[in-house]
């Protein structure tokens, strides 16, 4: 059964939270797809994941790369799954994919300071529940740790 997790950003930056979640996912041996809504966001994430830490990087590529299927993390604006990922991150309001049940986990990250993003996340929550997915809602506590709220 696909698990869908909703991460509600409050004061955190998407790039920071995403890199942390991607690191954990790679440590678990998962293959990952990250879907955004624009090529500009993909380009920014591509650059960030190579340079965010001086002593390391997250191995990844974009769907435009010749060897997209070989990438442990694939950045895309499309709904395909070229690298046979078992975890899909949805950012910037990317929709729940039609083939959602083929993934072990979907992770929707949304900006809690953006009213449109909150409305879209609520709609996606309702959609996930209506389709019978196990959905959980996560929010940071005062120390910045993620806590399951629902």
N, C-alpha and C positions, 0 to 999 in steps of 0.2 A: 504494500500500500504506500503510495506516495505521501510523504509528509511535506506540508507547506508551512514555512515559517515566515512571519511578517516581522521585520525589524523597523521600529519607529525611531528615526533619527530626531534628536532634540537639539543638542548643541554640538554634536559630532559632525565631522566632515565625511561625506560619502567615501572619499578615497581612503581615508584612514580605516574606517570600519570595514570596507570591502577588502583591503589588503589583509587585515587580521583574519577575517572569515575565510579568505582564500588560502592563507597559510595553514589554518586548521584543517581545511578540506584536503589540501595536498598531503598533510601529515597522515591523514586517514587513508591515503591511497586512492582518492576519488579523482575522476576526470571531470572537468568543469567547463561549462559554457557560461559566459556573462553576456547578457543581452541588454543593450542600451537603445535609446530611441534616435540617436543621431551619430553620424560619422565623426563629428567634432568631439563628441564624448568618448568615442572609441579611441580616437587619436590621442586624446589627453590621458586616458587610462593606460594606453599602450606605453606612452612616455613615462608615466608615473611608476608603473610596475617594474620598469627597468632601473629606475633611479631613486626610489623612495628611501632606500637605506644604503649607506655607503658600502657596507660589508656584504650585502647580498641583494638578490632580486628574485622576482617570481617568474619562473619559466612560462612563457606564454607566446601567443601569436594572434593574428587577426584572421578573420574569414577571407581576407584578400590574399593571404600568404599562400605560396605554392604548396606548402606542406601543412595545411591547416589540420588535416586529419591526425597528424602526429603530435599536436600540441596538447600538453596536459591541461592548460587553461586556454580557452579560445574566446576571443572578444568578437562580438558580432552585433549587427543591427537586425539580422534576420532571425527567422524562427527555426532554421535548420539545426542539425546536430552532427556536424562534419567530423568531430573528434570522438564520437560515441560516448559523450559525457553521461554520467549518472546523477550529476547535480547541476542545476541551472539557476543562476542568479539573474533576477529581473530588476533592473534599475530604471529610474526616470519614467516610471509608468509603463514599462514594457508589459504587454498582455500575458496572461497565463496561456501557455501554448496549447494547441489542440491535442497534442500528444503528451500532455502532462503526466499521464499515468505510466509512461515509460521510464520516468526518472525516479530515483530513490528519494530525492528531496528537491523542492523548489524553495528558493529564498528570495522574497520580495523585500527590497529595502526602499523605504520612502521617507521623504523629508517632512517631518512633523510641523515645520514652520511654514509650509506651503499648503494653503487651504485646498487647492485643486488636487495636490498629491494625496492629501488625507481623504478627500472624497473618493478618489480613484481607488485607493487602498481599501476603503470600506466596501466599495463595489466588488473588488476582487475577493475580499474576505467572504462576502455573501455568495459569490460565484463558486468559490472553492468549497464552501460548506454545502451548497446546493448540489454539487457534483459528487459529494460524499468523501471528499478528501479530509484527512486529519490535519487541521490547521491550528497553529499556535501563534500567539502574539507576544513579542519581546520588546522590552523598553529598558533603557539604562537606569540604574539606581543612582543615588547621590554620589557614589564613588566611581561611577562609569561602568560598572559590571552589568552585563545583560541579565535581566530577570524575566522569567516567563510570567506574563500577567493574565493570559487567557489561553 
